[in-house]
Every structure is written in structure tokens, then in C-alpha cells.
């Protein structure tokens, strides 16, 4: 007789995702997303939880909001000296937190509302730097801090958005950062069950760059080739986890290569070759080109991801759908999650519930003019 392992010994679909977007731009309390992701507690193990929120800084919406984590006070001065040299800082302040019964020892969190320093940015406007934008400038600032300044890590760097993450269950992280005090028109949340990478404050999800944020359930088995691909284009992977490359690849494909969201999702989770052959001729040629040119950016392995950005939310699974993803809609609000139960917890009577097909992106945009 084969002895069965005890129920609950291991959840093979570990990690939980939840996200929502109100297409009218109505801002929703952090209580809702916390309630949703807390339903998936058994998908994590207390070694990582986090949130991304869009629309939380309307008074500073024209400035890049850098959330920076410091291991200790001694690491703050070198980062601030560097920021003052390369950026104009409109406001800097400690991110509000509270001591909880669970989270007692933690890094220091400071946010800086800033923009590229005029003199430094103008230096990159010569003919040899043709096309360098403020976003390019800020990406270089983020990469320098993460790669070259010890004891510090940029948690998020977008405009009118921020990421909040750390070691703990997501509801504990929410309490720690007082997320009930924030309102956002897009929220994403993550409950982590780390397997191949360490559980540490910087390694919790979401992973961000500019206004892109990624939460991920699964494993990127193509991490090695993905990392080599993206580092050829000037990005530096420093955060000891496979998910980091997804944020950088999407920034490169969408912002730098001007791809549509659908095309970028096709690069990450492309159809099988046999399915491409059945497509209409124009679609077949375009899909073959994406697979051929950007083959090193394709994600292998089981995954479901939620991609947040200033103007929308995208859900995407691998092309076999080895990780779950369910969506629902109520009025102008769309929900995406690993489990239907976590949607029902905050939207008891949705107008529509559906389960996306493997590899088919769910792309939801704000209504035109909402974020102008």
C-alpha cells in the first residue's frame, strides 16, 4: 500500500495573484485588494507579500515616485547624494509604516518625488545620445542604485504609483504599510511561496521599472537566456529572482521597441509552431517574425502574471496554462486572480466570470482621457 502524503503538505500551484482595475479611474481602497489576496493565504508561506497601486499620488503625478528600501541608516547618504546630483527632488519623506505583532525588524523605506536634473539630462541631448528620454534617464538611475550602491534597492520608480512589499503574508504587509490609507484605480497583489530563490524584502513581488509592475505565480525556467537577452540591452538583473526579467523585458518591448501590448504578450507566451501554421497568412508571418526575432525573450515554464501600468492591467498565462488565472467583471471594474474565491470575497455578484484560454492575454485599458 502506498502511503499518501498528508493533505496540504505542498501546494504545487504555490503563489497567489490578485488584481483589479476600474476603467473609469475610480480609486478603490487598499482594504479591498487586501481582503482578496488574504483569501489565498495557503498559497504562500509568509516569506513574501506585496502590492502595486496606481493613482495614489495625484498631488505629485508629474514626478517619478522612487520608493527606496535601505538595509540600514548608513546606506541612505550615498543614495541621496547620488540622487541630488542627477535628479531634482521635489519632496522626500519616510513611507508611513506601523510596528505590527509580526513585522518587528524591517528595512527603512523612504520615497522621493523627483525628476531628472536639468543639467544632467541636457548632457544626454547631444547628437551622440539621440533619442534619450526622461524615462531612459530614470531607468539608468534605478539600475545604478540597484547595481552599484550597496544596502539600497529601488522598490518602484513610476509616476503616480508605488509598490509596497516585504517578508510576510500579504495581509501583514498591507497592515505594515497602512494600505487602507491609500486609494488606487489599479491594484495588484501577490502572496509568495519562494522555491528556487530566497525570501527577502527586495525579492518579494511586485517587480517594477518605471510604471510597469509584475506579479507572478510559477517558475521561469528560461531565466538564463532571458537574463542574457535583456542584459544585452543595458538592463541589470540584481534581485536574485526569475521574475525580475519579466518587468525589464516588457519595458524593452513596449517602451523601447514600441510594440503593442498584444504583440509583447505574443513574444512572452507565443503559440506553438503547429498553431502558427494554421493562422491566416498575414497573422502567420507577423507571429513567425516575433518568435524568430525575439525568441530569447520567450518565457518557458509554468506561469501566470499580472502586468500593471499607468493606463491598464493585463493578465497572461503560459501557453499550456499550468498556472491558474480567472477573471470577472462588475460594471466598470475588472478583476483577475488565481482563484475565483478571492474575487467573490470583494465582488459577491459579478456580472461575468471567465477563465482565459492558455496564452491569451486579457488586456484591460482605462477609458480614453481618464489618466490624461
C-alpha positions as CSV (number, residue, x, y, z in Angstrom):
1,X,0.0,0.0,0.0
2,X,1.4,3.4,-1.0
3,X,1.1,5.9,1.8
4,X,-0.4,9.2,0.6
5,X,1.3,12.4,1.8
6,X,-0.8,14.4,4.3
7,X,-3.2,16.9,2.9
8,X,-1.7,20.4,2.5
9,X,1.9,19.2,2.7
10,X,2.7,21.1,-0.5
11,X,0.7,23.3,-2.8
12,X,2.0,22.7,-6.3
13,X,0.5,25.9,-7.6
14,X,2.1,28.0,-4.8
15,X,1.9,31.8,-5.0
16,X,-1.3,33.7,-5.4
17,X,-2.2,36.7,-7.5
18,X,-5.0,39.2,-7.4
19,X,-5.6,42.4,-9.3
20,X,-8.4,44.9,-10.1
21,X,-8.9,47.9,-12.4
22,X,-11.7,50.4,-12.5
23,X,-11.8,51.6,-16.2
24,X,-13.4,54.9,-15.1
25,X,-10.4,55.7,-12.9
26,X,-12.4,55.5,-9.7
27,X,-10.0,54.9,-6.9
28,X,-10.6,51.9,-4.6
29,X,-9.4,51.5,-1.1
30,X,-6.5,49.2,-0.3
31,X,-8.8,47.2,2.0
32,X,-10.4,45.5,-1.0
33,X,-7.2,44.1,-2.6
34,X,-6.0,43.1,0.9
35,X,-9.2,41.1,1.5
36,X,-8.9,39.5,-1.9
37,X,-5.3,38.3,-1.6
38,X,-5.8,37.3,2.1
39,X,-8.2,34.6,0.8
40,X,-5.2,32.9,-0.8
41,X,-3.1,32.6,2.4
42,X,-2.5,28.9,1.9
43,X,-0.7,29.7,-1.4
44,X,2.1,31.4,0.4
45,X,4.4,30.6,3.3
46,X,4.9,34.0,4.9
47,X,8.2,34.7,3.0
48,X,6.8,37.4,0.6
49,X,3.8,39.6,0.1
50,X,3.4,42.8,-1.9
51,X,1.2,45.3,-3.7
52,X,1.3,47.8,-6.6
53,X,-1.1,50.7,-6.6
54,X,-1.8,53.2,-9.4
55,X,-3.2,56.7,-8.8
56,X,-2.1,57.1,-5.2
57,X,-0.1,60.3,-5.6
58,X,-2.3,62.7,-7.6
59,X,-0.6,65.8,-6.0
60,X,2.8,64.7,-7.4
61,X,1.6,62.9,-10.5
62,X,4.2,64.7,-12.7
63,X,7.2,63.4,-10.7
64,X,8.8,60.0,-10.6
65,X,7.9,58.4,-7.2
66,X,11.0,56.5,-6.1
67,X,10.3,54.1,-3.3
68,X,13.7,53.1,-1.9
69,X,14.5,50.4,0.6
70,X,17.6,50.7,2.8
71,X,19.1,47.9,4.9
72,X,20.4,50.5,7.4
73,X,20.8,54.2,8.0
74,X,24.4,54.2,6.8
75,X,23.3,53.5,3.3
76,X,21.0,56.4,2.9
77,X,23.5,59.3,2.5
78,X,25.3,57.8,-0.6
79,X,22.0,57.2,-2.4
80,X,20.7,60.7,-1.5
81,X,24.0,62.3,-2.7
82,X,23.7,60.5,-6.0
83,X,20.0,61.4,-6.4
84,X,20.7,65.1,-5.7
85,X,23.5,65.1,-8.3
86,X,21.3,63.5,-11.0
87,X,17.7,64.5,-10.0
88,X,15.7,67.4,-8.7
89,X,13.9,66.2,-5.6
90,X,10.5,67.9,-5.0
91,X,9.7,66.0,-1.8
92,X,11.3,63.3,0.2
93,X,9.7,61.6,3.2
94,X,9.7,58.4,5.1
95,X,7.0,56.0,3.9
96,X,4.5,55.6,6.7
97,X,4.6,52.2,8.4
98,X,3.5,50.8,11.7
99,X,5.1,48.2,14.0
100,X,2.9,45.1,14.0
101,X,2.8,41.9,16.1
102,X,4.5,40.0,13.2
103,X,6.8,42.6,11.5
104,X,9.2,44.0,14.0
105,X,12.5,44.1,12.2
106,X,12.5,45.6,8.7
107,X,14.4,47.8,6.3
108,X,14.0,51.6,6.1
109,X,11.6,52.9,3.4
110,X,11.9,56.4,2.0
111,X,10.1,57.9,-1.0
112,X,11.4,60.6,-3.3
113,X,9.3,62.6,-5.7
114,X,11.8,63.7,-8.3
115,X,12.6,64.4,-11.9
116,X,15.8,64.3,-14.0
117,X,18.2,67.2,-13.1
118,X,18.0,69.6,-16.0
119,X,21.8,70.0,-16.4
120,X,22.5,66.2,-16.3
121,X,19.6,65.4,-18.6
122,X,20.6,68.1,-21.1
123,X,24.0,66.5,-21.3
124,X,22.4,63.5,-23.0
125,X,20.7,65.6,-25.6
126,X,23.7,65.8,-27.9
127,X,23.8,64.1,-31.3
128,X,25.6,61.0,-29.9
129,X,22.7,60.5,-27.4
130,X,19.9,61.0,-29.9
131,X,16.5,59.8,-28.7
132,X,17.4,59.6,-24.9
133,X,14.2,60.4,-23.0
134,X,13.5,61.2,-19.3
135,X,12.3,57.6,-18.9
136,X,15.7,56.3,-20.2
137,X,17.4,58.7,-17.8
138,X,15.4,57.4,-14.8
139,X,16.0,53.8,-15.8
140,X,19.7,54.4,-15.7
141,X,19.3,56.0,-12.2
142,X,17.4,52.9,-11.0
143,X,20.0,50.5,-12.4
144,X,22.9,52.4,-10.9
145,X,21.3,52.4,-7.4
146,X,20.4,48.7,-7.5
147,X,23.7,47.6,-9.0
148,X,26.3,50.0,-7.6
149,X,25.1,51.4,-4.3
150,X,25.1,48.7,-1.5
151,X,22.4,48.3,1.0
152,X,19.8,50.0,-1.1
153,X,17.1,48.9,-3.6
154,X,14.6,50.8,-5.7
155,X,11.2,49.2,-4.9
156,X,9.3,51.2,-7.5
157,X,10.0,54.3,-9.8
158,X,6.9,55.1,-11.7
159,X,4.7,58.3,-11.8
160,X,1.6,58.4,-9.6
161,X,2.2,54.8,-8.5
162,X,4.1,52.8,-5.9
163,X,4.9,49.3,-4.8
164,X,4.8,48.1,-1.2
165,X,6.4,44.7,-0.4
166,X,8.3,42.7,2.1
167,X,8.7,39.4,4.0
168,X,5.4,38.3,5.4
169,X,2.0,37.3,4.3
170,X,0.3,40.0,2.1
171,X,-2.2,41.0,4.7
172,X,0.7,41.6,7.2
173,X,2.5,43.7,4.6
174,X,-0.7,45.6,4.0
175,X,-1.1,46.3,7.7
176,X,2.6,47.3,8.0
177,X,2.4,49.9,5.2
178,X,-1.1,51.1,6.2
179,X,-2.5,50.4,2.8
180,X,-6.1,51.1,4.0
181,X,-5.0,54.8,3.8
182,X,-4.3,54.5,0.0
183,X,-6.8,54.6,-2.9
184,X,-5.9,53.4,-6.4
185,X,-7.7,52.8,-9.7
186,X,-5.4,49.7,-10.3
187,X,-4.2,47.3,-7.6
188,X,-2.2,44.2,-7.9
189,X,-1.2,41.9,-5.1
190,X,1.0,38.8,-4.5
191,X,1.3,36.1,-2.0
192,X,4.7,34.4,-2.3
193,X,5.9,30.8,-1.9
194,X,9.6,31.0,-2.9
195,X,11.1,27.9,-4.3
196,X,14.3,28.4,-6.2
197,X,15.2,31.9,-4.9
198,X,15.5,33.4,-1.4
199,X,12.7,35.0,0.6
200,X,13.9,38.6,1.3
201,X,12.4,42.0,1.3
202,X,13.7,43.0,-2.1
203,X,12.8,39.6,-3.6
204,X,9.1,39.9,-2.8
205,X,6.7,40.8,-5.7
206,X,5.8,43.0,-7.4
207,X,8.9,43.7,-9.5
208,X,8.8,47.1,-11.2
209,X,10.5,49.5,-13.5
210,X,9.1,53.0,-14.2
211,X,5.3,52.4,-14.2
212,X,5.5,48.7,-15.1
213,X,4.8,46.2,-12.3
214,X,4.7,42.4,-12.4
215,X,3.3,39.8,-10.0
216,X,4.0,36.2,-11.0
217,X,2.9,32.7,-10.0
218,X,5.1,30.0,-11.3
219,X,8.7,29.5,-12.5
220,X,10.6,31.0,-15.4
221,X,12.7,28.1,-16.4
222,X,14.1,30.2,-19.3
223,X,15.6,32.7,-16.8
224,X,19.2,32.2,-18.0
225,X,18.6,33.0,-21.7
226,X,16.0,35.7,-20.7
227,X,18.6,37.4,-18.5
228,X,21.3,37.3,-21.2
229,X,18.9,38.8,-23.7
230,X,17.8,41.7,-21.5
231,X,21.3,42.5,-20.2
232,X,22.5,42.9,-23.8
233,X,20.2,45.9,-23.9
234,X,21.6,47.7,-20.8
235,X,19.4,46.2,-18.0
236,X,21.0,44.7,-14.9
237,X,19.4,41.8,-13.0
238,X,20.4,42.1,-9.4
239,X,17.4,40.9,-7.3
240,X,18.0,37.1,-7.1
241,X,14.8,36.0,-8.7
242,X,13.5,34.9,-12.1
243,X,10.5,37.3,-12.1
244,X,12.7,40.4,-12.4
245,X,13.4,39.7,-16.1
246,X,9.7,39.9,-17.0
247,X,9.4,43.6,-15.9
248,X,12.6,44.5,-17.8
249,X,11.6,42.6,-21.0
250,X,8.2,44.3,-21.1
251,X,9.8,47.7,-20.6
252,X,12.1,46.9,-23.5
253,X,9.5,45.5,-25.8
254,X,6.7,48.1,-25.2
255,X,8.5,51.3,-24.3
256,X,11.8,50.9,-26.3
257,X,10.6,48.8,-29.3
258,X,7.1,50.4,-29.4
259,X,5.3,47.1,-29.5
260,X,1.6,46.8,-28.9
261,X,0.6,45.0,-25.7
262,X,-0.8,42.1,-27.7
263,X,2.5,41.7,-29.6
264,X,4.6,41.9,-26.4
265,X,2.4,39.2,-24.9
266,X,2.8,37.1,-28.0
267,X,6.6,37.3,-27.5
268,X,6.3,36.2,-23.9
269,X,3.8,33.4,-24.5
270,X,3.7,32.6,-28.2
271,X,1.5,30.0,-29.9
272,X,3.1,26.6,-30.8
273,X,4.6,26.4,-34.3
274,X,1.9,24.0,-35.4
275,X,-0.8,26.5,-34.4
276,X,1.0,29.4,-36.1
277,X,0.9,27.4,-39.4
278,X,-3.0,27.4,-39.2
279,X,-3.2,31.2,-38.9
280,X,-4.3,33.5,-41.8
281,X,-1.2,34.4,-43.9
282,X,-0.7,37.9,-42.5
283,X,-1.0,36.9,-38.9
284,X,1.2,33.8,-39.5
285,X,4.0,36.0,-41.0
286,X,3.8,38.5,-38.1
287,X,3.8,35.8,-35.4
288,X,6.7,33.9,-37.0
289,X,8.7,37.2,-37.1
290,X,8.1,37.8,-33.4
291,X,9.1,34.2,-32.5
292,X,12.2,34.4,-34.6
293,X,13.5,37.8,-33.7
294,X,12.6,37.8,-30.0
295,X,12.9,34.1,-29.3
296,X,15.3,34.7,-26.4
297,X,12.6,36.8,-24.7
298,X,10.1,34.0,-24.7
299,X,9.2,32.7,-21.2
300,X,9.4,28.9,-20.7
301,X,7.9,27.2,-17.7
302,X,4.6,27.4,-15.8
303,X,3.4,30.9,-15.1
304,X,0.6,33.4,-14.7
305,X,1.4,37.1,-14.5
306,X,-0.4,40.3,-13.9
307,X,1.1,43.4,-15.6
308,X,0.1,46.7,-14.2
309,X,0.9,50.0,-15.9
310,X,-0.4,53.6,-15.7
311,X,-3.2,53.0,-18.2
312,X,-4.2,49.4,-17.7
313,X,-3.9,45.9,-16.4
314,X,-3.0,42.7,-18.3
315,X,-3.3,39.1,-17.3
316,X,-1.3,36.4,-19.1
317,X,-0.7,32.7,-18.6
318,X,1.7,30.3,-20.2
319,X,0.6,28.6,-23.4
320,X,-0.4,25.4,-21.6
321,X,-1.9,27.3,-18.6
322,X,0.0,25.4,-16.0
323,X,-0.9,28.1,-13.5
324,X,-4.5,29.3,-12.9
325,X,-6.0,32.6,-13.9
326,X,-9.6,33.6,-13.6
327,X,-11.3,36.9,-14.5
328,X,-14.5,38.7,-13.6
329,X,-16.3,41.9,-14.3
330,X,-18.8,44.1,-12.4
331,X,-19.8,47.3,-14.1
332,X,-16.6,49.2,-15.0
333,X,-14.3,47.1,-12.6
334,X,-12.4,44.1,-13.9
335,X,-10.9,41.5,-11.5
336,X,-8.1,39.0,-12.1
337,X,-6.9,36.3,-9.7
338,X,-5.5,32.9,-9.2
339,X,-8.8,31.9,-7.5
340,X,-12.4,32.8,-8.1
341,X,-13.0,32.8,-4.3
342,X,-10.7,35.8,-3.9
343,X,-12.8,37.8,-6.4
344,X,-16.1,36.8,-4.8
345,X,-14.8,37.9,-1.5
346,X,-14.9,41.5,-2.7
347,X,-17.4,41.2,-5.5
348,X,-20.1,38.8,-4.4
349,X,-22.2,39.1,-7.6
350,X,-20.1,39.8,-10.7
351,X,-21.8,40.4,-14.0
352,X,-19.4,37.9,-15.7
353,X,-16.8,35.3,-14.7
354,X,-14.5,33.6,-17.2
355,X,-11.3,31.6,-17.4
356,X,-8.9,32.9,-20.1
357,X,-7.5,30.3,-22.6
358,X,-3.9,29.4,-22.3
359,X,-1.6,32.1,-23.6
360,X,-4.4,34.5,-24.4
361,X,-3.8,37.9,-22.8
362,X,-6.6,39.7,-21.1
363,X,-5.9,43.4,-21.8
364,X,-7.9,46.0,-20.0
365,X,-7.4,49.7,-20.6
366,X,-8.6,52.8,-18.8
367,X,-11.2,54.7,-20.7
368,X,-9.8,57.4,-23.0
369,X,-8.9,60.6,-21.2
370,X,-9.1,59.1,-17.7
371,X,-5.4,59.4,-17.0
372,X,-4.6,62.4,-19.1
